[in-house]
Amino acid sequence: MKNKYLFISKIIGVFVLVAFCLGISDYASAAGSQYSTAIKYDAAQADIPAHFKAEGKARNAVIYVTEFIDARQLDDKKEIGRVRERNDNRNPICAKDALPAKTVADGIQVYLKKAGYKVDDKIAQWDLKESTIKRAGGKLLIGGTIEEMEVTCWRGVFSQSYKTNVKLTIVFANPANGTILYRSRVESSSSKDDAFFSEEQIGRRLSSALGDALEKIFKDKDTAQKIKEVLDK
């Protein structure tokens, strides 16, 4: 009987401790926390479709990638989402290391390089107008806008819910004659529950959604064909 009461008291003690920790956590979030996480697309695991792999003249044609225009209606372009706490506070999540506009451009660069294309390492600036295209020796200029890039996390006691959404507009241009060739829109979204919460977990969720969107650009056969026609000339 004594062991039974000892066991029950330990269980109660654990629940009291959990409640105390949750209370501390909620108090901290109520004070206006801000989360920070890195978003980065890693093309190491990307499956490059056969119809887009570089071959022939396309392997030596130079491609320029420009920093994307962040069209999201936000005062702080570092913001990439919100965490909804247990006390219903909604605390911002900010990108660290690089702004989303550059992160998207970096992602396109590494994907193109893995596909076998020659990409200029410099990230240029372009406002997506034909009149401002800088004439250069390359055959393709890629830029675009970020329409949406957001991760939302709902924090629970034993389960966390993550939702991501990415929408991009991609613009392809010819830097030799200063003309826009093609526009494409892609989006990626996902929802997933997880037992764990961390800033790194938030970053992984949004990085995965960004990677999915970037890979969709070049998996589209019409887009791939238009790109290779320009590069093969």
N, C-alpha and C positions, 0 to 999 in steps of 0.2 A: 504493500500500500504506500509506504514511504517513497519507494522508487517511482511509483505512479505519479504522486504529487510533485516529485522532483522533476519528472519529465514534463508535466503540464506547466510548471513554473518556468522551465527553460523555453518552452514554446511561446509562452506569453512574453517572456523577455525578448525573444527574437522579433516578435510582432511590434513590441514597443520600440525596439531599436530601429526597425524598418520605418515605422511611422515617424520617428524622430528624424531620420535621415531624409525622408521625403519632405518633411516640414522644412528642414534646412534648405533643401534643394528648391522648394517652391518659394521660400523667402528670398533666396538669391536671384531667382528668375524674376520675382516681383520688383527687384531693385533695378531692373532694366539691363539684363545681360545682352551681350552681343557675341555672336558666334563667328568664327573665322575658319575657312577651309580652302584648300587648294583644289582647283579644277584643271585637269589636264588630260588630253586624249593621247593614249599610247597605242600606236599603230602596230605594235609587236604582234598582237594576236589577230590583226585584221586579215580577213580572207579576201584577197584582191580577186575580183571576177576576171575570168579569162578575157572577156571582151574589152577590158579596160587596161590590161597590162601593156606597158610601153614596148614598141617594136619598130624596127626600121628607122625612118627619119625622125619619128616622134621621140626617140630616146635622146636625141641631141638638141631638140628644140627647147629654148629657155622659157620657163614659166615664171611669171611674177605673181606673188600673192600680196594683197594689201590688207591692212588692218580693217576690220569690219566696222560699220557704223552702228552704234548701239542706239536703236530706235525705241527702246523701252521707256515708258513714261515714269522715270525715277529721278529723284534729285541726286541720288548717289549711285553712280554707275557701278560701284563695287558691290552693291546689294544683289544677291542671287537667290533670295528666298526668306522664309520665316520659319521659326520654331514656335509652335503653339504649345505652351506649357500646361501643366495640370491645373494651374490656377487661372487658365484662359488668357494669360499674357501672350502676346505675339512678339517675339524678339527677332531682330534681323540677323540674317546670315550674310557675311561679306566675303568676297573672294580675296585671297591673299596671294602674293607673288606677282600676279598679273591680272589686268582687267579682262573681263570676258571678251572684249573686242579683239584683243591680241591673242587670247587663248584659242579662239576659233581659227584665226589665221595660222597660228602655229600648228593646229591640228590638221588643217588642209595641207600644209607643207610636208609634214611627216608622212601623211597618207600618200601623197603624190610621189615622194621619194621612194617609199616602199614599193610602189607600183612600177618603179623603174624610170621615172621622169627626171629631167634636169631642172631643178628649182633654184632660183636665186635665193640666197639665204636672207637677204635684207627684206624686212617687212615695210612696205611703202605705205603712203597715205593716198587715198583717192575718194572723192565725194560721189562717185558713180555716175558722173556726167561725161558725155562724149567730149565736150569742149575742154575738159581738164585732164584728159588722158595724155600722159607724157610719152612722147614718141621714143621708142627704144628698139633695140635689136631683137628682143624676144618675140615669140609668136602668140603668146597667150597671157592675158592679165585677168586675175580672179579677185573679186571683191564681193561685198554684199552687206546686208543688214541683219542685225539680231532683232527679231520681232518679240520673241519670248525666250527667256532662259531662267527657269525658276525651279527650286526644290522646296517643298513644304514638308515639315515633319510635325506629326501630332504625337506628343509624348504621353505615354501611359505609364502605369506602375510596372507591369511586366511585359509590355509590348509597345513597340514604336511603329508608327505608320508613316511611310515615305511616299511622296508623290512628286514626280518630275515632269517638266514640260519644256521642250525646246522647239522653236520655230525660226527658221532661217530663210532668207532670200539670197540666192547666189547670182552674181552677175559676171558673165564672161565677156571679155573684150579683146580686140586685136590692137596691141600697142604699136604696130607698124603703121597702120592707116588711121588709128584713132576712132574706131567704130565699135559699138556694142554688138556682140554677136548673139547672145542668148541669155535668158533669165530662167531661173528654176527655183521652186520653193520646196522645202522639206520640213518635216516635223517628226518629233519622237516624244512619246510620253509613256510613263510606266507608273504602277502603284505596287507597293510591296510592304508587308509587315515584317518586323524583325524584333528579336528579343533584346537587341543591344542598341545603345545610342552613343554616338560620339561625333565629333566634328569631322573626323576622318571618314566615318560612315556616310555622312551627308555628302562629302566631296566625291566619294566613290559613286554614289547614286547619280549625281548630276554629270559626272565625267562619263559614265556609261551611256546616259541619254544623249550627251553631246556626240560621243563616238558613233552611236547608232544613226544619228541624223547625218553626220559627215559621210559615213559609208553609204547611206542611201543616195547621196548626190551622184556618186560615180557608179553605183550599181544599176542606175537607170540607163537602159541601153540607148535611148534617144540622146541623152546628155553625153554619154561616152562617145557615141558616133560623131556628134558635132565637134567635140573636143579633138578627137583623133583626126578628123578631116582637116582641121586648121593646122594641127601640128605636123601633118604629113606633107603639107605643101612646100 
